[in-house]
Amino acid sequence: MSRSFPSDFLWGVAASAFQTEGAVDADGRGKSVWDVYSHTPGRTTNGDTADIACDHYHRYPEDIALMRGLGVKAYRLSTAWPRIFPTGSGQINQRGLDFYDRVIDLCLHEGIEPWICLHHWDMPVAVEDNGGWRNRDTAKIFADYAAVIARHFGDRVKRFAPINEPNVIPWVAYNVGRHAPGKQDYPSSLQAIHTLNLAHGYSVKAVRAEAPHAEVGNIVSLGPVRPHYDDAAHEEARILGDCLWRRVTVDPLWLGTYPEPIAKDMEPYIQRDDMADIAQKMDFFGLNHYNPVFVGPNKNTTFGVAETAPPTGMGPLTDVNWMVDPAAFLEQIRDTSARYGKPTIYITENGASYPDALTPDRRVIDNDRIAYFNGYLNALLDALDEGHDIRGYFAWSLMDNFEWGRGYSKRFGLVYVDYPTLQRIPKQSYHWLSKVIKANAV
Ligand code: GBH
């Protein structure tokens, strides 16, 4: 039996600038921390860089046509800070704005609503050289950049979000050091948490001032945090991991406080007015969800806790060893609704990586990915039945792209990218999701 989504449910796809655009030297773009990190030997799988990526910078008309074919009504993109401010602040690079004008105008022409995320991890190197998120002044220059984007695009873009997954940055970039800039340093991780929250608050204010009719929300990657083993050390790691992963960059925004396990440690970083500046009223909660997160104690990290693989016997895993567990998605939605006062939720990312291969007649039969989407969309319908206020769903991602530390070795797309030729080949899952979207039912 088929199950329908609400008639005004918003279907979309999500992607990010650094992962898709390539053209890293085009039109005055500055360098980002990810350019440096990916060009550092040993940092990414196969030494992959995003110099070319999907060449979305030049091929965006083809990509927008693919979105149209899929039937989505929204595209969540990110603007690259180093395209607008090559050194993070100062002189605006008009040619950077021109690129996003072209993308946004074509989306609108095709009936696709562009959503702008202001920052998906590609921080200008010059900002990092000044301490990056470990320097609280970065919050102010980030808000200046946000103001420029909102002023320029606010006449056409109705949804903005400041920072993609601020929870990932202290955890992965400053704790385990597996994302740019690749550090492991406890005090600076705490400052990074606080600067990210301040940058959120200041930039929400800036967007509201420049684009008063736009909606603004946060985007965070959340999943239930579970201990890898059932013992006291793992339970301790779970409590701290839950706090660091799910709460430190969300509670301050929605509740105005730092969560208990880390509140004392945060005190030295908090100045007068900070907590009020951070807790701006928001219009939606952008929830990225992939998997439950397993953790354990780990002395080689700054927080003393790190993500682990799922324990054996947890059922099917994706190609990046994430557990396929739609019930955890439902659990996460319940947690978000309950803890943050029943916010309006958009699922701003969800998807899976599988080892796709081209058949001799150049098709991709990705039945695992179809099963993943089917399971997660059914869990979303269960959540709607329970009355949670979920207004839309963005699949990650339109096409295969630069998967950060894993380079091109992992594929999350509905569309296969044949990297040597950059040819786009819609996978079976693209055709499947397109039917779901057109029927508005699964
Ligand atoms: C999202 O993050 C990102 O927003 C998106 O850009 C990305 O492509 C997508 O997921 C798929 O991964 O093994 O130590 O390097 C989801 C949360 C946090 C999951 C960082 C992967 C890497 C840990 N991600 N984590 S590590």
Boltz pocket constraint, residues with backbone or C-beta under 6 A from the ligand:
constraints:
  - pocket:
      binder: B
      contacts: [[A, 16], [A, 19], [A, 164], [A, 165], [A, 168], [A, 172], [A, 176], [A, 178], [A, 179], [A, 221], [A, 288], [A, 290], [A, 349], [A, 396], [A, 402], [A, 403], [A, 404], [A, 405], [A, 412]]
      max_distance: 6.0
